[in-house]
Amino acid sequence: MTTPRTSAAPVRERGRPRAFDTDKALDNAMIVFRQKGFHASSVADLSEAMNLTAGSIYKAFKDKRTLFLRVFERYISVRNADLRARLQPHATGRARIAELLQFYLDSAREIEGRRGCLVVGSTVELQSLDDELSELVRQAVLRNRHFLMSLIREGQQDGSISAALDVDTAAGLLLCVAFGMRVVGKVQDVTNGAETINMVLGILD
């Protein structure tokens, strides 16, 4: 008597998201959130950009809100690292502020500018975000302002910025200019960028 031959089918685990590069997926989702904002970005948009099924997105990140949190944290981390690398070679507070403004100007140009800034875009959406997301955005804006204040004080200590300058007021103006560049960059390149930066630096005298 012969026994029938059976071929064992491979066992497939259910409910397990396919492997993918998390940082790359977050970067692709970041483009969607930057261009459309939190509310207007659909899961379908994110799925297409991330090259993941909606199911894989939910399994890996739980929901769109959690995905946005992860994207926002990565955006802040990457931008801060890039900015600090740009500022590091400059010796004075004034020179670092000039480079910071150039950094924002460069970010506001061409395709990078059209995509927009996730912090600035989220600030516009602030009133329609929940309390935790709103606070996350507020803290990011405050950190930018405090960083500018630290650069101004550094310049006052090294003599490159007037000691009589009101630090808080000047930092607020610089923040408005930097964020304003990103707003304009959504529509067109900022015109007369070098002249604009030189004019703004005049407030530091």
N, CA, C and O of each residue as an XYZ file, in Angstrom:
820
protein
N       0.851     -1.189      0.000
C       0.000      0.000      0.000
C       0.881      1.231      0.000
O       1.875      1.287      0.725
N       0.537      2.192     -0.786
C       1.301      3.439     -0.845
C       0.522      4.555     -0.176
O      -0.707      4.600     -0.225
N       1.240      5.422      0.429
C       0.594      6.580      1.076
C       0.648      7.764      0.144
O       1.658      7.976     -0.526
N      -0.398      8.526      0.088
C      -0.392      9.690     -0.816
C       0.669     10.698     -0.397
O       0.883     10.943      0.790
N       1.327     11.274     -1.395
C       2.384     12.262     -1.129
C       1.746     13.638     -0.966
O       0.921     14.067     -1.772
N       2.137     14.281      0.056
C       1.619     15.647      0.276
C       2.785     16.622      0.316
O       3.850     16.306      0.845
N       2.586     17.775     -0.229
C       3.622     18.814     -0.176
C       3.185     19.868      0.827
O       2.105     20.446      0.706
N       4.016     20.105      1.797
C       3.668     21.062      2.855
C       3.804     22.478      2.332
O       4.874     22.884      1.878
N       2.724     23.221      2.397
C       2.768     24.628      1.977
C       3.460     25.443      3.051
O       3.277     25.177      4.238
N       4.249     26.428      2.659
C       4.926     27.261      3.664
C       3.919     28.006      4.520
O       2.914     28.523      4.033
N       4.212     28.044      5.780
C       3.319     28.731      6.707
C       3.553     30.226      6.601
O       4.694     30.680      6.693
N       2.498     30.997      6.410
C       2.613     32.452      6.293
C       2.045     33.100      7.546
O       0.933     32.798      7.977
N       2.815     33.973      8.101
C       2.349     34.680      9.286
C       1.360     35.754      8.873
O       1.580     36.484      7.907
N       0.282     35.838      9.611
C      -0.717     36.857      9.313
C      -0.515     38.092     10.188
O      -0.008     38.023     11.308
N      -0.929     39.202      9.633
C      -0.921     40.423     10.425
C       0.453     41.040     10.615
O       0.625     41.920     11.458
N       1.421     40.595      9.849
C       2.773     41.138     10.000
C       3.089     42.065      8.842
O       3.026     41.631      7.691
N       3.424     43.317      9.092
C       3.703     44.244      7.997
C       4.966     43.838      7.258
O       5.900     43.296      7.848
N       4.983     44.108      5.960
C       6.157     43.757      5.186
C       7.325     44.637      5.606
O       7.149     45.762      6.071
N       8.524     44.089      5.427
C       9.713     44.841      5.834
C       9.904     46.045      4.919
O       9.682     45.947      3.712
N      10.307     47.163      5.474
C      10.593     48.346      4.669
C      11.541     49.244      5.442
O      11.711     49.099      6.653
N      12.151     50.166      4.731
C      13.081     51.127      5.324
C      12.247     52.225      5.981
O      11.628     53.035      5.292
N      12.232     52.249      7.309
C      11.370     53.180      8.032
C      11.718     54.636      7.723
O      10.828     55.451      7.479
N      13.011     54.962      7.733
C      13.402     56.354      7.481
C      12.991     56.799      6.084
O      12.522     57.922      5.899
N      13.165     55.919      5.101
C      12.766     56.261      3.733
C      11.262     56.449      3.646
O      10.784     57.367      2.980
N      10.513     55.580      4.319
C       9.052     55.693      4.320
C       8.618     57.004      4.966
O       7.715     57.675      4.465
N       9.257     57.372      6.076
C       8.929     58.629      6.745
C       9.272     59.824      5.869
O       8.522     60.800      5.827
N      10.401     59.753      5.169
C      10.797     60.853      4.283
C       9.797     61.021      3.147
O       9.486     62.146      2.756
N       9.294     59.915      2.617
C       8.304     59.997      1.544
C       6.975     60.544      2.061
O       6.312     61.327      1.381
N       6.593     60.127      3.266
C       5.371     60.672      3.867
C       5.551     62.158      4.164
O       4.603     62.938      4.068
N       6.758     62.536      4.520
C       7.060     63.926      4.840
C       6.748     64.844      3.669
O       6.230     65.944      3.862
N       7.059     64.404      2.461
C       6.793     65.217      1.277
C       5.296     65.502      1.159
O       4.897     66.625      0.852
N       4.473     64.484      1.404
C       3.024     64.654      1.313
C       2.530     65.635      2.372
O       1.765     66.548      2.062
N       2.961     65.453      3.620
C       2.525     66.348      4.693
C       3.003     67.776      4.458
O       2.282     68.725      4.765
N       4.198     67.939      3.922
C       4.708     69.285      3.648
C       3.899     69.961      2.552
O       3.613     71.155      2.636
N       3.535     69.215      1.538
C       2.815     69.803      0.413
C       1.343     70.069      0.729
O       0.791     71.087      0.309
N       0.711     69.160      1.465
C      -0.734     69.238      1.647
C      -1.171     69.610      3.053
O      -2.308     70.040      3.249
N      -0.291     69.455      4.040
C      -0.694     69.661      5.418
C      -1.261     68.381      6.006
O      -1.458     67.393      5.299
N      -1.520     68.406      7.306
C      -1.972     67.201      7.997
C      -3.364     66.760      7.539
O      -3.557     65.602      7.169
N      -4.313     67.660      7.562
C      -5.706     67.278      7.307
C      -5.944     66.888      5.847
O      -6.701     65.956      5.578
N      -5.322     67.573      4.921
C      -5.575     67.311      3.498
C      -4.822     66.091      2.974
O      -5.092     65.630      1.865
N      -3.891     65.568      3.750
C      -3.134     64.378      3.329
C      -3.960     63.136      3.643
O      -4.193     62.820      4.810
N      -4.394     62.445      2.620
C      -5.200     61.239      2.827
C      -4.292     60.024      2.987
O      -3.119     60.058      2.617
N      -4.843     58.968      3.534
C      -4.085     57.725      3.660
C      -3.731     57.196      2.274
O      -2.675     56.592      2.087
N      -4.610     57.422      1.309
C      -4.319     57.009     -0.067
C      -3.104     57.758     -0.612
O      -2.250     57.160     -1.267
N      -3.023     59.071     -0.344
C      -1.861     59.860     -0.764
C      -0.587     59.311     -0.126
O       0.430     59.132     -0.797
N      -0.657     59.049      1.162
C       0.503     58.566      1.906
C       0.896     57.175      1.440
O       2.084     56.877      1.310
N      -0.083     56.327      1.187
C       0.184     54.968      0.729
C       0.944     54.979     -0.595
O       1.903     54.230     -0.779
N       0.507     55.832     -1.506
C       1.167     55.928     -2.810
C       2.596     56.449     -2.661
O       3.524     55.909     -3.263
N       2.766     57.494     -1.861
C       4.092     58.089     -1.692
C       5.058     57.146     -0.986
O       6.233     57.078     -1.347
N       4.575     56.419      0.014
C       5.414     55.537      0.812
C       5.604     54.166      0.175
O       6.416     53.364      0.638
N       4.839     53.898     -0.907
C       4.878     52.597     -1.564
C       4.527     51.478     -0.589
O       5.146     50.414     -0.581
N       3.513     51.752      0.233
C       3.021     50.783      1.209
C       1.509     50.704      1.102
O       0.855     51.679      0.733
N       0.961     49.557      1.421
C      -0.497     49.452      1.470
C      -1.000     50.203      2.697
O      -0.256     50.439      3.648
N      -2.257     50.567      2.655
C      -2.853     51.225      3.818
C      -2.750     50.330      5.041
O      -2.506     50.809      6.148
N      -2.935     49.035      4.841
C      -2.831     48.093      5.955
C      -1.457     48.091      6.585
O      -1.330     48.028      7.808
N      -0.414     48.160      5.748
C       0.949     48.183      6.273
C       1.220     49.463      7.057
O       1.924     49.450      8.067
N       0.646     50.578      6.572
C       0.813     51.853      7.278
C       0.168     51.773      8.655
O       0.764     52.191      9.648
N      -1.053     51.237      8.719
C      -1.750     51.137     10.002
C      -1.033     50.185     10.955
O      -0.964     50.437     12.158
N      -0.502     49.094     10.415
C       0.201     48.138     11.272
C       1.507     48.716     11.810
O       1.886     48.461     12.953
N       2.186     49.494     10.977
C       3.479     50.039     11.393
C       3.348     51.302     12.233
O       4.149     51.526     13.140
N       2.344     52.131     11.941
C       2.254     53.441     12.584
C       0.934     53.691     13.329
O       0.742     54.755     13.917
N       0.043     52.719     13.300
C      -1.238     52.783     14.014
C      -2.277     53.625     13.289
O      -3.358     53.125     12.977
N      -1.975     54.900     13.011
C      -2.929     55.765     12.317
C      -2.183     56.952     11.717
O      -0.979     57.106     11.921
N      -2.910     57.793     10.974
C      -2.282     58.940     10.297
C      -1.674     59.910     11.298
O      -0.617     60.489     11.047
N      -2.325     60.083     12.406
C      -1.843     61.017     13.419
C      -0.492     60.573     13.978
O       0.426     61.382     14.112
N      -0.375     59.286     14.301
C       0.893     58.769     14.814
C       1.986     58.861     13.760
O       3.137     59.166     14.071
N       1.616     58.595     12.506
C       2.581     58.739     11.410
C       3.062     60.181     11.323
O       4.256     60.429     11.157
N       2.141     61.130     11.435
C       2.523     62.545     11.383
C       3.495     62.892     12.519
O       4.468     63.616     12.306
N       3.235     62.381     13.706
C       4.130     62.631     14.835
C       5.545     62.147     14.529
O       6.521     62.850     14.789
N       5.645     60.938     13.972
C       6.953     60.387     13.635
C       7.638     61.222     12.549
O       8.840     61.481     12.613
N       6.858     61.633     11.563
C       7.393     62.456     10.475
C       7.859     63.807     10.999
O       8.931     64.284     10.627
N       7.058     64.424     11.858
C       7.392     65.737     12.407
C       8.689     65.672     13.210
O       9.548     66.543     13.083
N       8.824     64.643     14.032
C      10.051     64.469     14.824
C      11.265     64.294     13.924
O      12.325     64.859     14.191
N      11.113     63.510     12.852
C      12.231     63.304     11.936
C      12.563     64.601     11.191
O      13.734     64.926     10.994
N      11.546     65.325     10.786
C      11.779     66.588     10.071
C      12.588     67.549     10.930
O      13.560     68.141     10.461
N      12.189     67.704     12.184
C      12.903     68.600     13.097
C      14.345     68.133     13.289
O      15.272     68.943     13.249
N      14.532     66.846     13.494
C      15.868     66.296     13.735
C      16.789     66.523     12.542
O      17.925     66.968     12.708
N      16.301     66.217     11.338
C      17.125     66.351     10.131
C      17.429     67.813      9.845
O      18.569     68.161      9.538
N      16.413     68.676      9.945
C      16.622     70.101      9.670
C      17.596     70.720     10.666
O      18.469     71.496     10.277
N      17.456     70.384     11.940
C      18.356     70.934     12.949
C      19.797     70.494     12.706
O      20.726     71.289     12.848
N      19.980     69.233     12.340
C      21.328     68.730     12.067
C      21.928     69.449     10.862
O      23.100     69.825     10.881
N      21.127     69.640      9.817
C      21.615     70.341      8.619
C      21.973     71.791      8.939
O      23.002     72.296      8.490
N      21.116     72.458      9.720
C      21.365     73.857     10.060
C      22.622     74.008     10.902
O      23.456     74.869     10.622
N      22.762     73.197     11.908
C      23.932     73.310     12.785
C      25.221     73.010     12.021
O      26.262     73.595     12.321
N      25.167     72.118     11.051
C      26.348     71.851     10.220
C      26.701     73.083      9.380
O      27.875     73.377      9.155
N      25.675     73.791      8.924
C      25.921     75.013      8.142
C      26.494     76.124      9.012
O      27.333     76.900      8.552
N      26.052     76.209     10.260
C      26.490     77.296     11.137
C      27.865     77.043     11.753
O      28.576     77.987     12.097
N      28.234     75.789     11.891
C      29.442     75.420     12.642
C      30.716     76.142     12.190
O      31.507     76.535     13.048
N      30.959     76.338     10.873
C      32.214     76.988     10.465
C      32.296     78.475     10.794
O      33.382     79.051     10.727
N      31.194     79.104     11.144
C      31.170     80.558     11.331
C      31.499     80.925     12.777
O      31.020     80.299     13.723
N      32.323     81.949     12.916
C      32.919     82.236     14.220
C      32.115     83.198     15.086
O      32.261     83.182     16.308
N      31.271     84.036     14.486
C      30.568     85.051     15.274
C      29.054     84.836     15.229
O      28.533     84.158     14.344
N      28.370     85.424     16.195
C      26.924     85.336     16.227
C      26.289     85.957     14.990
O      25.334     85.410     14.439
N      26.817     87.095     14.554
C      26.276     87.765     13.367
C      26.445     86.893     12.127
O      25.518     86.753     11.329
N      27.627     86.310     11.969
C      27.883     85.459     10.807
C      26.969     84.237     10.824
O      26.522     83.779      9.772
N      26.694     83.712     12.007
C      25.815     82.542     12.101
C      24.370     82.901     11.778
O      23.653     82.107     11.169
N      23.946     84.074     12.176
C      22.596     84.523     11.828
C      22.492     84.731     10.318
O      21.487     84.367      9.709
N      23.527     85.316      9.713
C      23.535     85.499      8.260
C      23.432     84.151      7.548
O      22.708     84.020      6.560
N      24.152     83.157      8.047
C      24.111     81.820      7.435
C      22.756     81.160      7.681
O      22.250     80.444      6.817
N      22.170     81.394      8.843
C      20.840     80.849      9.118
C      19.809     81.414      8.131
O      18.982     80.671      7.604
N      19.861     82.711      7.886
C      18.944     83.315      6.921
C      19.184     82.767      5.524
O      18.237     82.548      4.769
N      20.458     82.543      5.175
C      20.770     81.958      3.867
C      20.236     80.532      3.776
O      19.772     80.100      2.721
N      20.305     79.812      4.881
C      19.782     78.446      4.946
C      18.281     78.438      4.652
O      17.800     77.603      3.886
N      17.548     79.364      5.259
C      16.113     79.448      5.011
C      15.830     79.907      3.579
O      14.876     79.451      2.949
N      16.665     80.809      3.076
C      16.492     81.268      1.700
C      16.712     80.118      0.725
O      15.929     79.941     -0.209
N      17.757     79.343      0.930
C      18.026     78.186      0.064
C      16.885     77.177      0.134
O      16.525     76.562     -0.870
N      16.323     77.013      1.328
C      15.229     76.054      1.519
C      13.938     76.512      0.842
O      13.043     75.705      0.589
N      13.848     77.798      0.553
C      12.625     78.353     -0.023
C      12.656     78.375     -1.550
O      11.736     78.892     -2.184
N      13.718     77.814     -2.143
C      13.883     77.876     -3.589
C      13.430     76.591     -4.285
O      13.527     75.497     -3.728
N      12.949     76.745     -5.480
C      12.652     75.650     -6.402
C      11.802     74.556     -5.755
O      10.883     74.859     -4.994
N      12.095     73.297     -6.046
C      11.213     72.214     -5.590
C      11.154     72.127     -4.068
O      10.105     71.818     -3.503
N      12.286     72.398     -3.398
C      12.298     72.366     -1.934
C      11.375     73.437     -1.378
O      10.651     73.202     -0.411
N      11.403     74.599     -1.986
C      10.533     75.678     -1.543
C       9.064     75.386     -1.775
O       8.223     75.698     -0.932
N       8.745     74.778     -2.936
C       7.348     74.492     -3.262
C       6.763     73.444     -2.320
O       5.562     73.452     -2.051
N       7.598     72.555     -1.826
C       7.104     71.551     -0.888
C       6.714     72.182      0.443
O       5.817     71.692      1.129
N       7.384     73.261      0.803
C       7.037     73.974      2.016
C       7.724     73.432      3.257
O       8.362     72.379      3.230
N       7.581     74.170      4.337
C       8.168     73.815      5.630
C       7.098     73.152      6.489
O       5.996     73.682      6.627
N       7.414     72.012      7.058
C       6.426     71.292      7.867
C       6.058     72.073      9.124
O       4.909     72.028      9.565
N       7.013     72.784      9.703
C       6.721     73.575     10.902
C       5.827     74.760     10.554
O       4.819     74.999     11.220
N       6.193     75.501      9.513
C       5.394     76.665      9.114
C       4.002     76.235      8.677
O       3.014     76.853      9.073
N       3.911     75.186      7.869
C       2.614     74.704      7.413
C       1.746     74.238      8.565
O       0.541     74.489      8.579
N       2.349     73.563      9.528
C       1.589     73.078     10.682
C       1.159     74.230     11.582
O       0.116     74.154     12.232
N       1.954     75.294     11.623
C       1.579     76.475     12.403
C       0.312     77.105     11.828
O      -0.548     77.570     12.576
N       0.198     77.119     10.499
C      -1.000     77.642      9.850
C      -2.221     76.799     10.211
O      -3.328     77.319     10.356
N      -2.003     75.485     10.354
C      -3.101     74.565     10.685
C      -3.375     74.474     12.187
O      -4.246     73.716     12.615
N      -2.649     75.231     12.970
C      -2.614     75.041     14.422
C      -3.998     74.924     15.067
O      -4.226     74.036     15.888
N      -4.913     75.813     14.700
C      -6.218     75.851     15.354
C      -7.061     74.608     15.075
O      -8.002     74.310     15.811
N      -6.718     73.885     14.007
C      -7.503     72.701     13.671
C      -6.823     71.406     14.101
O      -7.331     70.320     13.823
N      -5.678     71.511     14.775
C      -4.994     70.329     15.284
C      -5.437     70.047     16.714
O      -5.917     70.943     17.408
N      -5.276     68.807     17.149
C      -5.626     68.504     18.535
C      -4.578     69.091     19.477
O      -3.540     69.577     19.027
N      -4.844     69.046     20.764
C      -3.999     69.730     21.743
C      -2.552     69.254     21.707
O      -1.628     70.062     21.787
N      -2.354     67.940     21.588
C      -0.981     67.420     21.601
C      -0.205     67.855     20.371
O       0.954     68.256     20.477
N      -0.840     67.779     19.192
C      -0.168     68.206     17.966
C       0.087     69.708     17.985
O       1.148     70.168     17.564
N      -0.887     70.472     18.475
C      -0.712     71.924     18.556
C       0.464     72.285     19.446
O       1.257     73.163     19.105
N       0.582     71.613     20.586
C       1.680     71.893     21.505
C       3.013     71.504     20.895
O       4.016     72.185     21.108
N       3.035     70.416     20.139
C       4.259     69.989     19.459
C       4.746     71.070     18.496
O       5.937     71.379     18.445
N       3.817     71.637     17.739
C       4.163     72.693     16.786
C       4.603     73.957     17.521
O       5.595     74.582     17.146
N       3.864     74.335     18.569
C       4.221     75.535     19.341
C       5.640     75.423     19.909
O       6.417     76.376     19.852
N       5.963     74.267     20.447
C       7.285     74.077     21.027
C       8.372     74.176     19.967
O       9.457     74.691     20.237
N       8.091     73.692     18.774
C       9.072     73.793     17.684
C       9.326     75.246     17.318
O      10.468     75.643     17.088
N       8.252     76.047     17.262
C       8.398     77.471     16.958
C       9.163     78.178     18.074
O      10.039     78.998     17.801
N       8.840     77.868     19.318
C       9.537     78.485     20.454
C      11.017     78.131     20.469
O      11.854     78.974     20.794
N      11.347     76.888     20.119
C      12.755     76.497     20.070
C      13.508     77.296     19.009
O      14.660     77.680     19.213
N      12.852     77.544     17.874
C      13.474     78.365     16.835
C      13.747     79.778     17.353
O      14.816     80.340     17.116
N      12.783     80.335     18.053
C      12.940     81.685     18.591
C      14.059     81.728     19.638
O      14.888     82.637     19.626
N      14.077     80.758     20.527
C      15.115     80.724     21.561
C      16.500     80.527     20.958
O      17.485     81.066     21.462
N      16.570     79.759     19.887
C      17.865     79.560     19.223
C      18.356     80.871     18.623
O      19.539     81.197     18.715
N      17.447     81.619     18.011
C      17.813     82.924     17.470
C      18.265     83.860     18.583
O      19.216     84.622     18.408
N      17.594     83.808     19.717
C      17.998     84.641     20.856
C      19.410     84.276     21.315
O      20.202     85.152     21.662
N      19.713     82.999     21.313
C      21.054     82.581     21.742
C      22.120     83.067     20.767
O      23.224     83.423     21.179
N      21.794     83.085     19.469
C      22.757     83.581     18.480
C      22.968     85.085     18.627
O      24.087     85.573     18.473
N      21.895     85.821     18.926
C      22.016     87.265     19.133
C      22.892     87.549     20.356
O      23.782     88.397     20.302
N      22.641     86.850     21.438
C      23.456     87.049     22.647
C      24.920     86.688     22.388
O      25.833     87.344     22.889
N      25.123     85.645     21.606
C      26.493     85.265     21.245
C      27.171     86.398     20.492
O      28.336     86.711     20.737
N      26.422     87.019     19.558
C      26.970     88.139     18.791
C      27.242     89.347     19.662
O      28.216     90.066     19.438
N      26.397     89.581     20.651
C      26.629     90.694     21.574
C      27.883     90.460     22.406
O      28.611     91.400     22.724
N      28.129     89.208     22.753
C      29.320     88.887     23.544
C      30.596     88.999     22.724
O      31.635     89.407     23.243
N      30.524     88.634     21.431
C      31.749     88.701     20.608
C      31.910     90.045     19.899
O      32.896     90.269     19.197
N      30.931     90.938     20.087
C      31.042     92.282     19.547
C      30.530     92.452     18.130
O      30.643     93.546     17.576
N      29.968     91.408     17.517
C      29.498     91.513     16.134
C      28.068     92.035     16.048
O      27.591     92.354     14.959
N      27.378     92.124     17.192
C      26.008     92.626     17.259
C      25.928     93.675     18.359
O      26.548     93.535     19.413
N      25.159     94.723     18.104
C      25.048     95.815     19.067
C      24.586     95.310     20.433
O      23.627     94.545     20.535
N      25.282     95.747     21.471
C      24.925     95.362     22.835
C      23.615     95.999     23.271
O      22.977     95.526     24.212
N      23.206     97.080     22.589
C      21.980     97.786     22.950
C      20.731     97.152     22.329
O      19.612     97.559     22.640
N      20.915     96.172     21.467
C      19.791     95.565     20.765
C      18.903     94.778     21.724
O      19.407     94.029     22.561
N      17.587     94.943     21.608
C      16.657     94.159     22.414
C      16.591     92.746     21.836
O      16.123     92.551     20.714
N      17.052     91.780     22.593
C      17.213     90.417     22.095
C      15.877     89.793     21.704
O      15.763     89.189     20.637
N      14.879     89.933     22.549
C      13.591     89.292     22.302
C      12.916     89.848     21.051
O      12.391     89.090     20.235
N      12.932     91.161     20.903
C      12.307     91.796     19.741
C      13.021     91.415     18.459
O      12.384     91.094     17.456
N      14.349     91.452     18.492
C      15.131     91.124     17.300
C      14.930     89.662     16.888
O      14.822     89.354     15.701
N      14.880     88.776     17.871
C      14.670     87.357     17.566
C      13.306     87.139     16.927
O      13.169     86.345     15.997
N      12.292     87.852     17.433
C      10.961     87.732     16.856
C      10.921     88.192     15.413
O      10.268     87.564     14.579
N      11.620     89.295     15.105
C      11.662     89.801     13.737
C      12.392     88.829     12.818
O      11.936     88.560     11.707
N      13.521     88.305     13.277
C      14.279     87.344     12.469
C      13.454     86.084     12.190
O      13.509     85.526     11.094
N      12.696     85.649     13.186
C      11.853     84.468     13.006
C      10.778     84.739     11.952
O      10.487     83.880     11.119
N      10.198     85.924     11.994
C       9.179     86.281     11.003
C       9.763     86.287      9.597
O       9.122     85.824      8.654
N      10.960     86.804      9.457
C      11.609     86.836      8.147
C      11.910     85.419      7.661
O      11.625     85.074      6.515
N      12.487     84.605      8.542
C      12.854     83.234      8.154
C      11.610     82.433      7.765
O      11.599     81.767      6.729
N      10.563     82.496      8.594
C       9.336     81.772      8.278
C       8.647     82.361      7.053
O       8.053     81.635      6.255
N       8.732     83.686      6.910
C       8.120     84.334      5.753
C       8.742     83.867      4.446
O       8.049     83.741      3.437
N      10.041     83.610      4.461
C      10.704     83.086      3.264
C      10.094     81.754      2.850
O       9.891     81.493      1.664
N       9.802     80.906      3.850
C       9.223     79.595      3.545
C       7.799     79.725      3.011
O       7.378     78.939      2.162
N       7.059     80.714      3.506
C       5.698     80.930      3.007
C       5.742     81.378      1.546
O       5.022     80.840      0.706
N       6.587     82.361      1.249
C       6.724     82.853     -0.125
C       7.227     81.738     -1.039
O       6.799     81.628     -2.188
N       8.143     80.906     -0.518
C       8.721     79.830     -1.310
C       7.713     78.799     -1.780
O       7.992     78.057     -2.722
N       6.536     78.732     -1.141
C       5.492     77.818     -1.601
C       4.937     78.242     -2.963
O       4.375     77.430     -3.698
N       5.104     79.520     -3.285
C       4.525     80.068     -4.508
C       5.590     80.367     -5.554
O       5.413     80.063     -6.734
N       6.702     80.965     -5.116
C       7.753     81.369     -6.043
C       9.051     81.534     -5.275
O       9.051     81.598     -4.046
N      10.154     81.602     -6.001
C      11.425     81.858     -5.350
C      11.428     83.262     -4.751
O      10.847     84.191     -5.313
N      12.084     83.402     -3.615
C      12.213     84.711     -2.982
C      13.108     85.589     -3.851
O      14.226     85.201     -4.190
N      12.614     86.771     -4.210
C      13.401     87.672     -5.059
C      14.346     88.517     -4.211
O      14.066     88.802     -3.047
N      15.473     88.913     -4.812
C      16.447     89.772     -4.142
C      16.859     89.195     -2.789
O      16.897     89.910     -1.787
N      17.164     87.903     -2.767
C      17.465     87.220     -1.517
C      18.657     87.792     -0.780
O      18.591     88.028      0.426
N      19.765     88.021     -1.508
C      20.972     88.543     -0.869
C      20.729     89.932     -0.294
O      21.176     90.239      0.811
N      20.017     90.773     -1.050
C      19.723     92.122     -0.578
C      18.803     92.075      0.643
O      18.945     92.874      1.569
N      17.867     91.138      0.635
C      16.955     90.993      1.769
C      17.723     90.617      3.032
O      17.491     91.180      4.102
N      18.636     89.667      2.898
C      19.428     89.244      4.052
C      20.271     90.395      4.580
O      20.338     90.603      5.791
N      20.916     91.146      3.692
C      21.741     92.280      4.128
C      20.898     93.333      4.836
O      21.339     93.928      5.819
N      19.693     93.561      4.340
C      18.795     94.543      4.960
C      18.396     94.096      6.353
O      18.375     94.894      7.289
N      18.078     92.813      6.485
C      17.682     92.277      7.783
C      18.845     92.342      8.776
O      18.653     92.658      9.950
N      20.040     92.043      8.294
C      21.210     92.080      9.188
C      21.464     93.480      9.713
O      22.127     93.650     10.737
N      20.943     94.486      9.021
C      21.118     95.867      9.471
C      20.500     96.138     10.817
O      20.916     97.067     11.509
N      19.490     95.333     11.217
C      18.875     95.551     12.537
C      19.806     95.139     13.678
O      19.566     95.487     14.835
N      20.858     94.404     13.355
C      21.775     93.941     14.385
C      22.827     94.985     14.755
O      23.581     94.797     15.709
N      22.877     96.079     14.004
C      23.890     97.123     14.259
C      23.479     98.023     15.442
O      24.209     98.950     15.796
